[in-house]
């Protein structure tokens, strides 16, 4: 199995290399790793103990961010290295100021793992959520470097729990501690004999709570809302936008609309604008909205969505007519009702909020219009849904504190 694993790593790298000739993301993946070891060797570590945090991409970074910033506060004399696997994480967070350096992770070969550890010699490695790179894990176990995984979820269909998963189970056994979000993950790990598990909860609740407390005004959006009701549709895909725009004519006299597409590259925004038959304005072109008659604002910039939810009266989360909804917690944290499409059942927080009455799933445009209309007209029902969303986030905070308390023990034992 070790041979097959290593062959798959090389084949994956070769596939990315071929894709780089015609795919910009793959090209960034390859270019970003050029001369990587020279860059790492040139770091001024000043003999500081180094903590290495690895995230696959931007979503995992947001999951791990509260822990990273907690480590920064708690260990100002440590060097914090943050690595990414994907360009979509690295390119957006390469200047993140809560760590000392941000880099791509060299692909998981035995040679790279040895070279990486020879240069950096971390006192602790933290993998966020889903990343299990077994050459790195094996190499760190051989050097007695503690490895932890935070905010993990496990499913029975993963290879760890299959008849052919013995090699992967042995690799998993070399991880010192795994912090899982839910009890069922702990039970699954227990079924294969892995006991070093803490049920810490989901750090995203801590992250969205911090966003709420730190969210500043976005003046153009505040001007656009102008005291009126606002439907904010975040992380939308074309199917979401099709449904929203089919009900917009009946809503446009009572509320304004902010559209935040999941992708904001030029071609995507141009296509979206071409589908709109009502006055709109793009955020990048905003100068003064006080005298503008547009009822639709298109956000064509990255990094605003989490703060934009503060202006919503009702939030719509995209992805539910595709493979699955995007993050609903950022919207819920601001204490507003949340609406999304039918594909939400694999997301625990969505299922729980629907069951409690803070979120609502719709299957078509008629249901969307009915739900928006009822929320607007029924003030008591609206307030109840809003309070359920807010209290749900509040009740589930605390994962970061639990994780940091245990990491403190690991770091001090290592020191």
C-alpha positions as CSV (number, residue, x, y, z in Angstrom):
1,X,0.0,0.0,0.0
2,X,2.9,2.4,0.7
3,X,4.1,1.8,-2.9
4,X,0.7,2.6,-4.3
5,X,0.3,5.7,-2.1
6,X,3.6,7.1,-3.3
7,X,2.9,6.3,-6.9
8,X,-0.5,8.1,-6.6
9,X,1.3,11.2,-5.3
10,X,3.7,11.3,-8.3
11,X,0.9,10.6,-10.7
12,X,-1.2,13.4,-9.1
13,X,1.8,15.8,-9.4
14,X,2.3,14.8,-13.1
15,X,-1.4,15.4,-13.8
16,X,-1.3,18.9,-12.3
17,X,1.9,19.6,-14.3
18,X,0.1,18.7,-17.6
19,X,-3.0,20.7,-16.6
20,X,-0.8,23.7,-15.9
21,X,-0.4,24.3,-19.7
22,X,-4.0,25.3,-20.0
23,X,-5.4,25.8,-16.5
24,X,-4.5,28.9,-14.5
25,X,-5.1,27.3,-11.1
26,X,-2.9,24.3,-11.9
27,X,-0.2,26.7,-13.2
28,X,-0.3,28.6,-9.9
29,X,0.0,25.3,-8.1
30,X,3.2,24.5,-10.0
31,X,4.7,28.0,-10.1
32,X,4.2,28.5,-6.4
33,X,6.3,25.5,-5.5
34,X,9.3,26.5,-7.6
35,X,12.4,27.1,-5.4
36,X,10.3,26.4,-2.4
37,X,13.0,24.8,-0.3
38,X,15.4,27.6,-1.0
39,X,12.7,30.1,0.3
40,X,12.2,28.0,3.4
41,X,15.9,27.7,4.1
42,X,16.2,31.5,3.8
43,X,13.7,32.1,6.6
44,X,15.0,33.9,9.6
45,X,13.9,31.6,12.4
46,X,16.2,33.1,15.0
47,X,16.3,29.7,16.8
48,X,12.6,30.2,17.7
49,X,10.5,27.0,18.2
50,X,8.4,26.6,15.1
51,X,4.7,25.6,15.0
52,X,3.6,24.4,11.6
53,X,-0.1,24.8,10.7
54,X,-1.3,23.2,7.4
55,X,-4.6,23.9,5.6
56,X,-5.8,22.5,2.3
57,X,-7.4,25.6,1.1
58,X,-9.4,28.7,2.2
59,X,-12.3,26.9,3.8
60,X,-9.9,24.9,6.1
61,X,-8.0,28.1,6.9
62,X,-11.2,29.7,8.1
63,X,-11.8,26.6,10.2
64,X,-8.4,26.8,11.7
65,X,-8.1,30.6,12.0
66,X,-9.4,31.0,15.5
67,X,-6.8,28.4,16.7
68,X,-4.0,30.1,14.7
69,X,-4.8,33.5,16.2
70,X,-5.1,31.9,19.6
71,X,-1.6,30.5,19.2
72,X,-0.3,33.9,18.1
73,X,-1.5,35.5,21.3
74,X,-0.4,32.7,23.5
75,X,3.0,32.0,21.9
76,X,4.4,35.4,20.6
77,X,8.0,34.0,20.8
78,X,7.2,31.0,18.5
79,X,7.6,31.1,14.7
80,X,4.2,30.3,13.1
81,X,4.4,28.7,9.6
82,X,1.2,28.4,7.6
83,X,1.1,26.2,4.6
84,X,-1.5,25.6,1.9
85,X,-2.0,22.9,-0.6
86,X,-4.3,24.9,-2.9
87,X,-3.7,28.2,-4.7
88,X,-7.2,29.3,-3.7
89,X,-6.0,29.4,-0.1
90,X,-2.4,30.6,-0.6
91,X,-3.1,33.4,-3.1
92,X,-5.7,35.0,-0.8
93,X,-3.9,34.5,2.5
94,X,-0.2,34.8,1.5
95,X,0.0,38.2,3.3
96,X,-1.9,37.0,6.4
97,X,-0.3,38.9,9.3
98,X,-1.0,36.6,12.2
99,X,1.7,34.1,11.2
100,X,5.4,34.6,10.4
101,X,5.4,33.0,7.0
102,X,2.9,31.6,4.5
103,X,4.0,28.9,1.9
104,X,2.8,26.2,-0.3
105,X,3.3,22.6,1.0
106,X,5.7,20.6,-1.0
107,X,4.0,17.5,-2.4
108,X,4.0,14.5,0.0
109,X,7.0,12.5,-1.0
110,X,9.5,10.9,1.4
111,X,12.3,13.1,0.0
112,X,10.2,16.3,0.4
113,X,9.1,15.4,3.9
114,X,12.7,14.8,5.0
115,X,14.0,18.0,3.4
116,X,11.1,20.0,4.9
117,X,11.7,18.8,8.4
118,X,15.5,19.1,8.1
119,X,15.0,22.8,7.4
120,X,12.2,23.7,9.8
121,X,12.2,21.1,12.6
122,X,8.8,22.1,14.0
123,X,8.0,21.5,17.7
124,X,4.4,20.9,16.7
125,X,2.4,20.2,13.5
126,X,-1.3,21.0,13.2
127,X,-3.3,19.7,10.2
128,X,-6.7,21.3,9.8
129,X,-9.8,19.1,9.1
130,X,-9.2,16.8,6.2
131,X,-5.5,16.7,5.3
132,X,-3.6,13.4,6.0
133,X,-0.2,13.4,4.2
134,X,1.3,10.2,5.4
135,X,4.9,10.7,4.4
136,X,5.0,13.8,6.5
137,X,3.2,12.1,9.3
138,X,5.5,9.1,9.2
139,X,8.6,11.3,9.1
140,X,7.4,13.4,12.0
141,X,6.6,10.3,14.1
142,X,10.2,9.1,13.5
143,X,11.5,12.4,14.8
144,X,9.1,12.5,17.8
145,X,7.4,15.6,16.5
146,X,3.8,15.8,17.8
147,X,1.2,15.9,15.1
148,X,-2.4,16.9,15.8
149,X,-5.5,17.2,13.6
150,X,-8.1,19.8,14.5
151,X,-11.8,20.3,13.5
152,X,-11.9,16.9,11.9
153,X,-15.0,14.9,10.8
154,X,-14.9,11.2,9.9
155,X,-17.4,9.2,7.8
156,X,-17.8,5.4,7.6
157,X,-17.1,5.5,3.9
158,X,-13.5,6.8,4.4
159,X,-10.7,4.4,3.7
160,X,-9.7,4.2,7.3
161,X,-12.8,2.1,8.0
162,X,-12.6,-0.2,5.0
163,X,-11.3,-3.7,4.8
164,X,-8.3,-2.5,2.7
165,X,-7.5,0.4,5.1
166,X,-4.9,-1.2,7.4
167,X,-2.1,0.9,6.0
168,X,-4.0,4.1,6.5
169,X,-5.1,3.1,10.0
170,X,-1.4,2.6,10.9
171,X,-0.6,6.1,9.6
172,X,-3.6,7.5,11.5
173,X,-2.2,5.9,14.6
174,X,1.0,8.0,14.4
175,X,-1.1,11.2,14.9
176,X,-0.8,12.2,18.6
177,X,-4.2,13.8,19.0
178,X,-7.3,14.3,16.9
179,X,-9.9,17.0,17.7
180,X,-13.2,16.1,16.2
181,X,-16.3,18.1,15.9
182,X,-18.9,15.5,16.8
183,X,-19.4,12.4,18.9
184,X,-20.0,10.2,15.9
185,X,-16.5,10.8,14.7
186,X,-15.1,9.8,18.0
187,X,-17.1,6.6,17.9
188,X,-15.9,5.8,14.4
189,X,-12.3,6.3,15.5
190,X,-12.9,4.2,18.6
191,X,-14.2,1.4,16.3
192,X,-10.7,1.0,14.8
193,X,-8.9,1.3,18.1
194,X,-7.9,5.0,18.0
195,X,-8.5,6.6,21.4
196,X,-6.5,9.9,21.5
197,X,-9.6,11.9,20.5
198,X,-11.2,15.0,21.9
199,X,-14.7,16.1,21.0
200,X,-14.0,19.8,20.8
201,X,-16.8,21.1,18.7
202,X,-16.6,23.3,15.6
203,X,-14.2,26.2,15.6
204,X,-16.2,27.9,12.9
205,X,-18.7,29.0,15.6
206,X,-15.9,30.9,17.3
207,X,-14.8,32.4,14.0
208,X,-18.2,33.7,13.0
209,X,-18.7,35.1,16.5
210,X,-15.5,37.1,16.1
211,X,-16.6,38.4,12.7
212,X,-19.8,39.7,14.2
213,X,-17.9,41.5,17.0
214,X,-15.3,43.0,14.7
215,X,-17.5,43.8,11.6
216,X,-17.2,47.4,10.6
217,X,-19.5,49.4,8.3
218,X,-19.3,49.0,4.5
219,X,-20.6,52.4,3.6
220,X,-21.6,51.7,0.0
221,X,-23.8,48.8,1.1
222,X,-25.3,50.8,3.9
223,X,-26.1,53.5,1.4
224,X,-27.6,51.0,-1.0
225,X,-29.9,49.5,1.6
226,X,-31.0,53.0,2.6
227,X,-33.2,51.7,5.5
228,X,-35.1,49.2,3.3
229,X,-35.5,45.5,3.7
230,X,-32.6,43.6,2.1
231,X,-32.3,40.1,0.7
232,X,-28.6,39.1,0.6
233,X,-27.8,36.1,-1.5
234,X,-24.3,34.8,-0.7
235,X,-22.1,32.2,-2.5
236,X,-24.6,31.9,-5.3
237,X,-24.4,29.7,-8.4
238,X,-26.3,30.2,-11.7
239,X,-29.2,28.0,-10.6
240,X,-29.6,30.0,-7.3
241,X,-29.6,33.3,-9.3
242,X,-32.2,31.9,-11.8
243,X,-34.6,31.2,-8.9
244,X,-33.9,34.4,-7.1
245,X,-34.4,36.5,-10.2
246,X,-37.6,34.7,-11.1
247,X,-39.2,36.0,-7.8
248,X,-37.5,39.4,-7.7
249,X,-40.2,41.2,-9.8
250,X,-42.7,40.5,-7.0
251,X,-40.3,41.6,-4.3
252,X,-38.6,44.6,-5.8
253,X,-41.0,47.1,-4.5
254,X,-40.5,46.0,-0.9
255,X,-36.9,44.9,-0.7
256,X,-33.5,45.3,-2.3
257,X,-31.2,42.6,-3.4
258,X,-27.5,42.0,-3.0
259,X,-25.9,39.2,-5.1
260,X,-22.6,37.7,-4.0
261,X,-21.6,35.0,-6.6
262,X,-19.4,32.1,-5.4
263,X,-16.9,33.1,-8.1
264,X,-16.2,36.7,-9.0
265,X,-13.9,36.4,-11.9
266,X,-14.6,38.7,-14.9
267,X,-16.3,36.2,-17.1
268,X,-18.6,35.0,-14.3
269,X,-19.6,38.6,-13.4
270,X,-20.2,39.5,-17.0
271,X,-22.4,36.5,-17.5
272,X,-24.4,37.3,-14.4
273,X,-24.9,40.9,-15.5
274,X,-26.1,39.7,-18.8
275,X,-28.9,37.8,-17.2
276,X,-30.4,40.7,-15.3
277,X,-33.3,42.7,-16.7
278,X,-33.5,45.2,-13.8
279,X,-31.3,48.2,-12.9
280,X,-28.2,47.0,-11.1
281,X,-24.8,48.3,-10.0
282,X,-21.5,46.5,-9.4
283,X,-19.7,47.1,-6.1
284,X,-16.4,47.8,-7.9
285,X,-18.1,50.7,-9.7
286,X,-19.7,52.3,-6.7
287,X,-19.0,55.9,-6.1
288,X,-22.2,57.3,-4.5
289,X,-25.3,55.2,-4.1
290,X,-27.5,57.7,-2.5
291,X,-28.9,58.9,-5.8
292,X,-28.7,55.6,-7.6
293,X,-32.0,53.9,-8.6
294,X,-30.6,50.3,-8.8
295,X,-32.4,47.7,-6.7
296,X,-29.7,45.1,-7.2
297,X,-26.1,45.4,-6.0
298,X,-23.6,42.8,-7.4
299,X,-20.5,42.2,-5.2
300,X,-17.7,41.6,-7.6
301,X,-14.9,41.7,-4.9
302,X,-13.4,39.0,-2.7
303,X,-13.4,39.0,1.1
304,X,-16.6,41.0,1.9
305,X,-19.3,38.3,2.2
306,X,-18.8,37.5,5.9
307,X,-19.3,41.2,6.9
308,X,-22.1,41.8,4.4
309,X,-24.5,39.6,6.2
310,X,-24.9,42.3,8.9
311,X,-27.0,44.2,6.4
312,X,-29.3,41.4,5.5
313,X,-32.9,41.1,6.7
314,X,-33.0,37.7,5.1
315,X,-30.0,35.7,3.9
316,X,-30.0,33.2,1.1
317,X,-27.1,30.8,0.9
318,X,-26.1,29.3,-2.5
319,X,-25.1,25.8,-3.5
320,X,-28.2,24.0,-2.4
321,X,-29.2,23.2,-6.0
322,X,-25.8,21.8,-6.7
323,X,-23.5,19.5,-4.6
324,X,-24.4,21.2,-1.4
325,X,-24.8,24.6,0.4
326,X,-22.0,26.9,1.4
327,X,-21.3,28.2,4.9
328,X,-24.5,29.2,6.6
329,X,-23.0,30.1,10.0
330,X,-21.7,33.5,8.9
331,X,-25.3,34.5,8.1
332,X,-26.8,32.9,11.2
333,X,-24.3,34.6,13.5
334,X,-25.8,38.0,12.7
335,X,-29.2,36.8,13.9
336,X,-31.1,36.6,10.7
337,X,-33.3,33.9,9.1
338,X,-31.5,31.8,6.5
339,X,-32.9,30.2,3.4
340,X,-31.2,27.7,1.1
341,X,-31.9,25.0,-1.5
342,X,-32.7,21.3,-0.9
343,X,-29.1,19.8,-0.8
344,X,-28.2,20.6,2.8
345,X,-28.5,17.3,4.7
346,X,-24.8,16.5,5.0
347,X,-24.2,19.7,6.9
348,X,-25.0,19.3,10.6
349,X,-25.5,22.9,11.3
350,X,-28.0,23.3,8.5
351,X,-30.0,20.3,9.6
352,X,-30.1,21.5,13.2
353,X,-31.1,25.1,12.2
354,X,-33.9,23.8,10.0
355,X,-35.2,21.5,12.8
356,X,-35.1,24.4,15.2
357,X,-36.8,26.9,12.9
358,X,-33.9,29.4,12.3
359,X,-33.3,28.2,8.7
360,X,-35.6,27.1,5.8
361,X,-35.0,24.9,2.8
362,X,-36.8,25.6,-0.5
363,X,-37.1,23.4,-3.6
364,X,-38.3,26.0,-6.2
365,X,-39.0,29.6,-6.8
366,X,-42.6,29.5,-5.5
367,X,-41.4,28.2,-2.2
368,X,-38.7,30.9,-2.0
369,X,-41.2,33.7,-2.6
370,X,-43.7,32.2,-0.1
371,X,-41.0,32.0,2.6
372,X,-39.6,35.5,2.0
373,X,-43.1,37.0,2.0
374,X,-44.2,35.2,5.1
375,X,-41.1,36.3,7.0
376,X,-41.6,39.9,6.0
377,X,-45.3,39.9,6.9
378,X,-45.1,37.9,10.2
379,X,-43.0,40.0,12.5
380,X,-43.2,37.6,15.4
381,X,-42.3,34.6,13.2
382,X,-39.4,36.6,11.8
383,X,-38.0,37.5,15.2
384,X,-38.3,34.0,16.5
385,X,-36.3,32.7,13.5
386,X,-33.7,35.4,14.0
387,X,-33.3,34.6,17.7
388,X,-33.0,30.9,17.0
389,X,-30.2,31.5,14.5
390,X,-28.3,33.9,16.9
391,X,-28.7,31.6,20.0
392,X,-27.6,28.6,18.0
393,X,-24.2,30.1,17.2
394,X,-23.8,31.4,20.7
395,X,-24.5,28.0,22.3
396,X,-22.0,26.2,20.1
397,X,-19.0,28.4,20.8
398,X,-15.9,27.2,22.8
399,X,-14.1,24.8,20.5
400,X,-11.1,27.0,20.2
401,X,-10.6,27.2,23.9
402,X,-10.8,23.5,24.3
403,X,-8.2,22.9,21.5
404,X,-5.8,25.6,22.8
405,X,-5.9,24.1,26.3
406,X,-4.8,20.7,25.0
407,X,-2.2,22.2,22.6
408,X,-0.7,24.1,25.5
409,X,-0.1,20.8,27.2
410,X,1.5,19.3,24.1
411,X,3.7,22.3,23.5
412,X,4.9,22.5,27.1
413,X,5.6,18.8,27.3
414,X,7.7,19.1,24.1
415,X,9.5,22.1,25.5
